[in-house]
Amino acid sequence: LALAPVTAPASTVDGFVREFLQNLNFNRGVALSTSSATDRYFALAYTVRDYLMARWLEDLRRQREVQAKGVAYLSAEYLLGRQLDNNLLASGLTDIASEALASCGIDLDDLRQQEVEPGLGNGGLGRLAACFIDSLATLGVPNTGYGIRYEYGIFRQTFEDGQQVEQPDSWLAYGSPWEFPHPEAAQTISFGGHTETYDDGGVQRSRWVPGWNVQAVPYNYMVPGYQNGRVNTLRLWSAKATNSFDLRVFNSGDYEEAVRAQTFAENISKVLYPEDSTPQGKELRLQQQYFFVAASIKDFLDVTLPKDFDLTKLPDRIIFQLNDTHPVIAVPELMRVLVDEKKMEWEDAWAITQKCFAYTCHTLLPEALEVWSVDLLGHLLPRHLEIIYRINDDFLDAVRERFGDDEMRIRDMSIIGEHPVRSVRMAYLATVAGAKVNGVAELHSQLLREKVLPDFDEFFPGKFTNVTNGVTPRRFVRLANPELSALITDALGSGWVTDLERLRELETHAEDPEFRARFAEVKAANKRRLSAVLRERDGFEVSDGHMLDVMVKRLHEYKRQMLKILHVVTQYESVISGRVVAADLQPRTAIFGAKAAPGYAMAKNIIHLINAVGSVVNADTRLEGRLKVLFPPNYNVTLAERVIPAADLSEQISLAGKEASGTGNMKFALNGALTIGTDDGANVEIRELVGDENFFLFGMSEPEVEALWARGYKPAEFYQADDNLRRALDLIASGAFSRGDRSTFEPIVSNLLYDDRFMVLADYSSYIAEQVKVDAAYADQDAWNRSAILNVARTGFFSSDRSMRDYIDRIWHTPPSF
Ligand code: 26Q
């Protein structure tokens, strides 16, 4: 019996009902009649799990048997969103589940609402990781996603008097039905202590004598492919205090101290850092990074690989993909394992290591490039610091050999920086160690090579490459936009869900008036659905007939939410001053969604301003209800799935050269919104694909930005030169949005006038002019719908399936297995 394979329950409505009731009774311990919505949600989730289980176990078995090369995706963040609907879709059970529940008097949609999304990421980078593992499973490529099971994910945002307040995200309060804890498979992870050399039978060797340990407990999550019977694994590590032996290190003998030591250890996976740039260099953050990376490498070497595996063949079995610099400490960790523990020669170990890593960079902002002070790193990971020094010495020797004793260049390329304090430049370490280094959109990759790492590009020809980001069409089209999906499937058949370039075939349908009318009806239905969600969630009313003008993303000065609110203020001012009659406004609702890092004061000021402008504008009857601002708090994946399909206009307005790629921009275009955007990140590629006539371009290009900086940028000159801009800023400064208090938004206004690092004022006039064109274009609904359909038809390129194929073909060399 132990050898009998696990079998899935019968894929029938009756089979599903039976399994559901079993789970309700035996796993929740309740009767249907007395069960809560939570009980029913859990029982449903367990039922879906049961159907996927046989596939999962079979995949794990086959992967052990075949030993094909796979991808270990190392990411500190996975912004998964809700799991239920995705797993129903992947297993092809949505209709059966819906019917089965209905026969029990339960509405599937009510149960969907019960799930608390695991918000284990900040934004783009974390969501990208989630899209990538979905695509790998769908492509049938062996992959384990490794990360951290934060007990608290990204904070829950509320507003008090228009200002952001952060609440803890207790996503595990009721537990999660999707996780499989394996405390028996915990790994011991060490920190601190010192290093020493010793005589190993005549050979001098180094070793690490750690100071303290924690346990890393794996929690496994299913990652099902789309209706292909494949199930990969996401393995997130949770920190647990080790037994009393290790606690003794902290233990002065008393009980209270022992409990404190436990708390200390378990702090490591307690909370996601809510910063998504300007890393603070906090010790706990480095502990998190080493914790999950060391556990993951151990897991792969000791558990996944066969016992007798020849480690010189490691690059044939695994590629560790580094999602930004957050997991880069994996490089010296693998070296330490190979050299200190497996007793390999340094050169052999380094040759292997260089083939086992590849690095993705997600930024161009210099302040976002992660560095760790040598003091901190040496204190927490003394052996790793020695290894990094050795890597750097060897690297700089090679640089000298190539470029001569150009000490300027040596200093610039050193993995160790000297100012303001001696520190390890993690992006340099990743670049030196990685087989490939990639940016996330064409423009970004080009700037990365030319501006950020030009010396490295010259030294490592062929190492730098581009892989343009993508998004999963399963979650962001098929699930988020069922009506558009039905329309597309009606026109093309269902193959587009895994072959998104097929959307091209919609181009001809864009010329069919009847198809355009059906498309318009889908958009209208999505707006009604959003309206219902915002009413229920936030008590907001979405007005009929409004253009929905949407800007949803993290709050950052470089993304320029400020520019969008200046447009709103400009329109408002033009009406209250009497220069424009309200009846001439194209009705619009500006929808914002954005979280600010808790320590980012200017970002929080901007949130406050948006809310303040919203309160005033929404209440002013002179606008005759033709201009509205909605800012639902706590924008997350779940809200994105409702907002994006309802949008008419997608705001992608970062200063050129600052947004590495953007992925929201892709989701909007695929859902038939038109973009107003700068020539930045993946906007460039979106515009190329959809055509200039279907994209609202404005603002300086990256070279123009550079040129203006070089000339000397004086934002006040733009203020003086543009009447609309002056009136808008003066209105904010006057206290019109702060009950007459001129001090409230003074920091914003003076920042714009005298600093304006992200050139909001320089791009203002071109933005406003382009928005006038947007209004005019929207007035012709039929032409707008045609453009919107062409956006859908021409953006199939942005499927994360395509991104994954690019990584597979050009970086990983991991074809689909069995
Ligand atoms: C680092 C150190 C300490 C604390 C926090 C961090 C940290 C955490 C998250 C730094 C950066 C992030 C996230 C960055 C991010 O989301 N970048 C975005 O990545 C997307 C996917 O490639 C791109 O589309 C966006 O352009 C880019 O901004």
Boltz pocket constraint, residues with backbone or C-beta under 6 A from the ligand:
constraints:
  - pocket:
      binder: B
      contacts: [[A, 122], [A, 123], [A, 124], [A, 125], [A, 126], [A, 128], [A, 273], [A, 275], [A, 276], [A, 277], [A, 278], [A, 279], [A, 280], [A, 281], [A, 285], [A, 326], [A, 361], [A, 362], [A, 363], [A, 368], [A, 370], [A, 440], [A, 469], [A, 658], [A, 659], [A, 660], [A, 661], [A, 662], [A, 663], [A, 681]]
      max_distance: 6.0
